[in-house]
Amino acid sequence: MSEDKSNKTEEPTPEKLRKAREKGQVARSEEFVPLFMILFAFGYFWFAWDWFIQTIQDFMLNVTAYNNEISFRESMGNAFNLWFRQIILGVMLPFSVLMFLASVIGNVSQFGFLISFESIKPKPEKISPMSGFKRIFSMKQLVKTLLSILKIIMMTAIIYYITRIAIREYMHDIDLCDVDCMLTILFSMIKKMLFILLPLLIALVLLDLIYQKANFKKEQRMSKDEIKREYKNREGDPLIKGQRKSEQRRILGEDLGEMIKQSRVVIAGLGRAAILMYTQDMPLPILLAIGRSKMSSDIIRMAKKSGVPIVSDPALVQLLEDDGIIDQYIPDSSIQRVAKAIQKGDQM
């Protein structure tokens, strides 16, 4: 039975995010890939419009150039060969390859290279009417629906606006406009539409991506019990326990009191405590020590005695424990959270 979401108040640990990623669960905007495809298609026709039109015209001329001296079957065969060479291989294949690259780049730019078959595995909840009902009326689906409606409204308004301008400017000279003239007008209208539409689409997609990242982080939140269970599972690894004991023996040989005096803040949580040193002339804080059990209690006691602020953040302690190295700058993965912890500590 899943835990009540109201109890999940802690930020997700790196281990939780790693497991979610293995299952294909990442923060992603479904509007991101279509945006890349529109951009790539726009670029394709922008640079290849004249060639594209010329290819179509050549195909039509070649098809209609056949005379009555050849049979209908031969004429159709020649037309098919031309269609395959000039349209399929010359136009559609490069465009399809470009769209494939756009979809790959659109996904990779959001969450990196990821292959997971977990999402396509059959699960009971996927066919459950109740689960389907909840998905349909979820906040995530509501945001998706509102974005789709907003895009339709924007596109309709822009198409109407550009078409109205084109009719007003060119309709009186329509008798003088040949096919090339009409194609030029068409391309001009498409360019105007895209130049207005693209900035709006980009803004919408970026807002959606920000929302999806925040929503994903919220969905991955953990309860204190989950963090404790994860910690106990990690503690059960003999290799990890051996490494920690070795590290503890090394740290215990240092002057713990001196470390506390040099520290800017102590991060505590779930029976562990990390000592961080930071001054204005340092590029990043330094991880002085990580204590567990009794040593953690000693660190917290000395920090209180010395007036060093203590910030509770179990997920950050685990992050420092996973990625950090004693007497080295904090890992890149923890910079934002450490900055918030130091700011919070300074306000105490």
C-alpha positions in Angstrom: 0.0 0.0 0.0 1.5 3.4 -1.1 2.2 6.0 1.5 0.0 9.1 1.9 1.3 11.8 -0.4 0.9 14.3 2.5 3.7 12.5 4.3 6.1 12.9 1.4 7.7 16.2 2.4 11.4 15.4 1.8 13.3 16.2 -1.4 14.0 13.0 -3.5 17.5 11.5 -2.9 19.9 10.8 -5.8 19.2 7.1 -5.4 15.4 7.7 -5.8 16.0 9.8 -8.9 18.4 7.2 -10.3 15.8 4.4 -10.0 13.1 6.6 -11.5 15.3 7.3 -14.4 16.0 3.6 -14.9 12.2 3.2 -15.2 12.1 6.0 -17.8 10.5 8.4 -15.3 12.1 11.8 -16.1 10.9 15.4 -16.2 9.9 16.1 -19.8 7.6 18.4 -21.8 5.6 16.7 -24.5 5.6 20.0 -26.4 9.5 20.1 -26.6 9.9 17.6 -29.5 7.1 19.1 -31.7 8.8 22.5 -31.2 12.1 21.1 -32.4 10.4 19.4 -35.4 8.8 22.7 -36.4 12.1 24.6 -36.1 13.9 21.9 -38.2 11.1 21.9 -40.8 11.2 25.7 -41.0 15.0 25.6 -41.5 14.7 22.9 -44.1 12.1 24.8 -46.2 13.8 28.1 -45.6 17.1 27.0 -47.2 15.6 24.5 -49.7 12.3 26.1 -50.8 13.5 27.1 -54.3 15.0 23.6 -54.8 11.8 22.0 -53.4 9.6 23.9 -55.8 11.9 23.3 -58.7 11.9 19.5 -58.0 8.1 19.4 -57.9 7.9 21.4 -61.2 10.4 19.1 -62.9 8.5 16.1 -61.8 5.2 17.4 -63.1 6.8 18.5 -66.4 8.5 15.1 -66.9 5.3 13.2 -66.1 3.2 15.2 -68.5 5.9 15.1 -71.2 5.1 11.5 -72.3 3.4 11.0 -75.6 1.1 8.4 -77.1 4.0 6.4 -78.6 4.5 4.4 -75.4 2.0 2.2 -73.7 0.0 3.2 -70.7 1.8 0.6 -68.5 5.2 1.9 -69.6 4.1 5.5 -69.0 2.9 4.7 -65.5 6.1 2.8 -64.8 8.2 5.8 -65.8 6.0 8.1 -63.8 6.5 5.9 -60.7 10.3 5.8 -61.2 10.4 9.6 -61.4 8.1 9.9 -58.4 10.3 7.5 -56.4 13.6 9.2 -57.4 12.6 12.8 -57.3 9.9 13.0 -54.6 10.6 10.0 -52.3 14.4 10.0 -52.4 14.9 13.6 -53.2 12.4 15.4 -51.0 10.6 13.1 -48.5 13.6 11.0 -47.3 15.8 14.0 -46.3 12.8 15.6 -44.6 12.0 12.3 -42.7 15.7 12.0 -41.6 15.6 15.6 -40.4 12.4 15.0 -38.4 13.9 11.9 -36.8 17.0 13.9 -35.8 14.8 16.7 -34.5 12.9 14.2 -32.3 16.1 12.7 -31.0 17.7 16.1 -30.2 14.5 17.3 -28.6 14.5 14.4 -26.2 18.2 14.2 -25.5 18.3 18.0 -24.8 15.7 17.5 -22.0 17.0 14.5 -20.1 20.0 13.1 -21.8 20.4 9.8 -23.6 18.0 7.3 -22.1 16.7 3.9 -23.1 14.1 2.3 -20.9 11.4 -0.4 -21.7 9.7 -0.1 -18.3 7.0 2.3 -19.7 5.8 -0.2 -22.3 5.5 -3.1 -19.9 1.9 -4.2 -19.3 0.7 -3.1 -15.9 -2.7 -3.6 -14.2 -3.0 0.1 -13.4 -2.7 1.0 -17.1 -6.0 -0.8 -17.9 -7.8 0.1 -14.6 -10.8 2.4 -15.3 -10.2 4.2 -12.0 -6.5 4.9 -12.8 -7.5 6.1 -16.2 -10.1 8.4 -14.8 -7.5 9.9 -12.3 -5.0 10.4 -15.2 -7.6 12.2 -17.3 -8.6 14.6 -14.6 -5.1 15.1 -13.1 -3.4 18.5 -12.9 -0.8 17.3 -15.4 -3.5 16.4 -18.0 -5.3 19.7 -17.3 -2.1 21.7 -18.0 -1.6 19.7 -21.2 -5.1 20.4 -22.4 -4.9 24.1 -21.6 -1.6 24.3 -23.6 -3.2 22.5 -26.6 -6.2 24.9 -26.5 -3.9 27.9 -26.2 -1.8 26.7 -29.2 -4.9 26.2 -31.3 -6.3 29.7 -30.4 -2.9 31.3 -31.2 -2.4 29.5 -34.5 -6.0 30.2 -35.6 -5.6 33.9 -34.7 -2.2 34.2 -36.5 -3.4 32.4 -39.6 -6.5 34.6 -39.8 -4.4 37.8 -39.3 -1.8 36.9 -42.0 -4.4 35.6 -44.5 -6.4 38.8 -44.1 -3.4 40.9 -44.7 -2.4 38.8 -47.8 -5.9 39.1 -49.3 -6.0 42.9 -48.8 -2.5 43.3 -50.4 -2.6 40.8 -53.3 -6.2 40.1 -54.2 -6.5 43.1 -56.5 -3.6 41.8 -58.6 -4.6 38.2 -58.7 -5.2 38.2 -62.5 -1.5 39.2 -63.0 -0.1 36.5 -60.7 1.2 33.3 -62.3 2.1 30.1 -60.4 5.6 31.4 -59.4 4.0 34.5 -58.1 1.5 32.5 -56.0 4.2 30.3 -54.6 6.2 33.4 -53.6 3.2 34.8 -51.9 2.5 31.5 -50.1 6.1 31.2 -48.9 6.0 34.8 -47.7 2.8 34.1 -45.7 4.3 31.0 -44.1 7.4 32.9 -43.1 5.3 35.7 -41.5 3.2 33.1 -39.6 6.2 31.3 -38.3 8.0 34.5 -37.3 5.1 35.4 -35.1 4.2 31.9 -33.9 7.6 30.5 -33.1 8.5 33.0 -30.2 5.1 32.3 -28.7 5.5 28.5 -29.0 9.0 28.7 -27.5 7.7 30.7 -24.5 4.9 28.2 -24.0 7.2 25.2 -24.2 9.7 26.7 -21.8 6.9 27.4 -19.3 5.6 23.9 -19.7 9.1 22.5 -19.2 9.6 24.5 -16.0 6.2 23.2 -14.7 7.0 19.6 -15.6 10.3 19.7 -13.8 8.7 21.2 -10.7 5.8 18.7 -10.9 8.2 15.7 -11.4 10.2 16.8 -8.4 7.0 17.0 -6.3 5.9 13.5 -7.5 9.2 12.0 -6.5 9.2 13.5 -3.0 9.8 11.0 -0.2 8.6 10.5 3.3 11.0 10.3 6.2 10.3 6.6 6.5 11.3 6.1 2.9 14.6 7.9 3.4 15.2 5.8 6.5 14.5 2.6 4.7 16.8 3.6 1.8 19.5 4.5 4.3 19.2 1.1 6.1 19.4 -0.7 2.8 22.6 1.1 1.9 24.0 0.5 5.3 23.5 -3.2 4.8 26.1 -3.3 2.0 29.3 -4.8 3.5 31.5 -2.9 1.1 29.9 0.4 1.9 30.0 -0.3 5.6 33.7 -1.1 5.4 34.4 2.1 3.5 32.5 4.2 6.1 34.3 2.6 9.0 37.6 3.3 7.4 36.6 6.9 6.8 35.3 7.3 10.3 38.6 6.0 11.8 40.5 8.6 9.7 38.1 11.4 10.7 38.2 10.5 14.4 42.0 11.0 14.3 41.4 14.7 13.4 40.5 17.4 15.9 36.7 17.5 15.6 36.4 20.6 17.7 38.8 22.5 15.4 36.7 21.4 12.3 33.5 22.8 14.0 35.2 26.1 14.7 36.2 26.4 11.0 32.8 25.4 9.7 30.1 27.6 8.2 27.2 25.2 8.7 26.4 21.7 9.8 23.9 19.7 7.7 22.1 17.0 9.8 19.6 14.3 9.1 18.8 10.6 9.9 21.7 10.1 12.4 24.3 11.7 10.2 25.9 15.1 10.1 28.1 16.8 7.6 30.5 19.7 8.4 30.9 22.3 5.7 33.5 25.1 5.6 33.0 28.2 3.4 34.4 31.7 3.3 33.9 34.5 0.7 37.3 33.9 -0.9 36.6 30.2 -1.6 35.1 29.2 -4.9 33.0 26.4 -3.3 32.4 25.1 0.2 34.6 22.2 1.4 33.3 19.0 3.0 35.3 18.7 6.2 33.7 15.6 7.6 30.7 13.3 7.7 29.8 11.7 11.0 27.4 8.9 11.8 25.7 7.6 14.9 27.7 8.8 18.0 30.0 11.0 15.9 27.0 12.7 14.4 25.7 13.4 17.9 29.1 14.8 18.9 29.2 17.1 15.9 25.7 18.5 16.6 26.5 19.0 20.3 29.8 20.8 19.5 28.1 22.9 16.8 25.4 24.0 19.2 28.1 24.8 21.8 30.1 26.8 19.3 27.1 28.6 17.8 27.5 27.0 14.4 24.1 26.8 12.6 22.6 23.4 12.1 20.3 22.8 9.1 18.2 19.7 8.8 18.3 18.2 5.3 18.5 14.4 5.2 18.6 14.2 1.4 21.5 16.7 1.2 23.5 14.7 3.7 23.0 11.6 1.6 24.0 13.5 -1.5 27.2 14.7 0.1 27.8 11.1 1.4 27.2 9.6 -2.1 29.1 12.1 -4.2 31.3 14.1 -1.8 35.0 13.6 -0.9 36.3 14.6 2.5 38.6 17.7 2.5 37.5 18.5 -1.1 35.0 20.9 -2.6 31.4 19.8 -2.5 30.2 17.9 -5.7 28.5 19.8 -8.5 25.3 17.9 -7.9 24.9 19.5 -4.4 25.9 23.1 -5.1 22.3 24.6 -5.2 21.1 22.7 -2.2 24.3 23.6 -0.2 23.8 27.3 -1.2 20.3 27.2 0.2 21.4 25.5 3.4 24.2 28.1 4.0 21.7 30.9 3.3 19.2 29.3 5.7 22.0 28.8 8.3 23.0 32.5 8.0 19.5 33.5 8.8 19.3 31.5 12.1 
